[in-house]
Amino acid sequence: MFEGGPSSEEYEPEAVRRQTGDAESSSASRGWWDRNADEYQSEHGSFLGDDRFVWGPEGLDEAEAGLLGEVAGRDVLEIGAGAAQCARWLAARGARPVALDLSHRQLQHALRIGDAPPLVEADAAALPFRDGSFDLACSAYGAVPFVADPVRVFREVRRVLRPGGRWVFSVTHPIRWAFPDEPGPEGLSVAASYFDRTPYVEQDERGRAVYVEHHRTLGDRVRDVVAGGFRLVDLVEPEWPAWNGQEWGGWSPLRGNLIPGTAIFVCERDA
Ligand SMILES: C[S@@+](CC[C@H](N)C(=O)[O-])C[C@H]1O[C@@H](n2cnc3c(N)ncnc32)[C@H](O)[C@@H]1O
């Protein structure tokens, strides 16, 4: 859903639906986000704000949503943090955030913006922290849509959370996979099976994945959360607000007023 084309590549990647595993997905994500971080931040940086916590293209703000609960005095892990905008917001509210991302270039943008929290370059599937290091974990479209095995990530998040810790993450709403990823009217007619879990892959001329997204149905996501050792507390589907006139890839006011674009899962680790 974030595919932006070959901004810094000479070849035109081919878009296909095919199987791809953990290693290929991770390596494609690292490469794609390293190559496209500059464009992503220049295109979306002003909407994201340097120190706002925005859950997705609808613009739902954590300051208004309060999905994490009280953050002051809490150790918080942000996964797939990009330029660490959310972590900066958390720090300003008295939390102790750590911003983790797979992409070196994304984290360089965190340094460019300044006032960066501790930054960690790592894969969400292998978190380099001791058990029980954090009170909260969060992710705004980071990592989860891009991994082949989300349960592995959830188990890692559970491991590094303290008992009772909250894990809140947003992803593209699964229903969007049934529609073309277009902001206009052409994005309103069902064109694919919602039930087809085959990953979306952009591949180079040698067939190597350069961009990957993984589809899970809503039911799959709930089962994954439970298999990862969490209780689902809420599932938030932000509505498109009247103030938001911007398009972000396939997210637009037109589609946002008719079908959900983001799903936010609010989960808790058993005490
Ligand atoms: C759509 S961006 C979201 C960034 C930020 N949360 C925001 O709202 O702007 C997705 C981020 O997830 C990161 N990412 C993708 N796969 C990852 C993985 N396996 N582990 C950690 N981060 C990953 C990417 O590098 C990228 O920065």
The ligand as an SDF file (V2000), in Angstrom:
LIG
                    3D

 27 29  0  0  0  0  0  0  0  0999 V2000
    5.2130    3.0090    6.7840 C   0  0  0  0  0  0  0  0  0  0  0  0
    6.7260    3.2360    7.6460 S   0  0  0  0  0  0  0  0  0  0  0  0
    6.1160    3.8380    9.1880 C   0  0  0  0  0  0  0  0  0  0  0  0
    7.1440    4.6450    9.9140 C   0  0  0  0  0  0  0  0  0  0  0  0
    6.5820    5.4700   11.0750 C   0  0  0  0  0  0  0  0  0  0  0  0
    5.9760    4.6310   12.0850 N   0  0  0  0  0  0  0  0  0  0  0  0
    5.6090    6.4680   10.5170 C   0  0  0  0  0  0  0  0  0  0  0  0
    4.4280    6.4420   10.9180 O   0  0  0  0  0  0  0  0  0  0  0  0
    6.0290    7.2720    9.6870 O   0  0  0  0  0  0  0  0  0  0  0  0
    7.2140    1.5750    8.0210 C   0  0  0  0  0  0  0  0  0  0  0  0
    8.5080    1.4580    8.8050 C   0  0  0  0  0  0  0  0  0  0  0  0
    8.6600    0.1030    9.2590 O   0  0  0  0  0  0  0  0  0  0  0  0
   10.0270   -0.2460    9.1260 C   0  0  0  0  0  0  0  0  0  0  0  0
   10.1140   -1.7080    9.0480 N   0  0  0  0  0  0  0  0  0  0  0  0
    9.6980   -2.5030    8.0420 C   0  0  0  0  0  0  0  0  0  0  0  0
    9.9470   -3.7930    8.3330 N   0  0  0  0  0  0  0  0  0  0  0  0
   10.5400   -3.8080    9.5580 C   0  0  0  0  0  0  0  0  0  0  0  0
   11.0270   -4.8470   10.3980 C   0  0  0  0  0  0  0  0  0  0  0  0
   10.9650   -6.1200   10.0390 N   0  0  0  0  0  0  0  0  0  0  0  0
   11.5560   -4.4960   11.5950 N   0  0  0  0  0  0  0  0  0  0  0  0
   11.6360   -3.2010   11.9770 C   0  0  0  0  0  0  0  0  0  0  0  0
   11.1840   -2.1700   11.2140 N   0  0  0  0  0  0  0  0  0  0  0  0
   10.6480   -2.4690   10.0090 C   0  0  0  0  0  0  0  0  0  0  0  0
   10.4810    0.4670    7.8690 C   0  0  0  0  0  0  0  0  0  0  0  0
   11.8750    0.5700    7.8180 O   0  0  0  0  0  0  0  0  0  0  0  0
    9.7540    1.7910    7.9850 C   0  0  0  0  0  0  0  0  0  0  0  0
   10.5220    2.7610    8.6370 O   0  0  0  0  0  0  0  0  0  0  0  0
  1  2  1  0
  2  3  1  0
  2 10  1  0
  3  4  1  0
  4  5  1  0
  5  6  1  0
  5  7  1  0
  7  8  2  0
  7  9  1  0
 10 11  1  0
 11 12  1  0
 11 26  1  0
 12 13  1  0
 13 14  1  0
 13 24  1  0
 14 15  1  0
 14 23  1  0
 15 16  2  0
 16 17  1  0
 17 18  1  0
 17 23  2  0
 18 19  1  0
 18 20  2  0
 20 21  1  0
 21 22  2  0
 22 23  1  0
 24 25  1  0
 24 26  1  0
 26 27  1  0
M  CHG  2   2   1   9  -1
M  END
$$$$
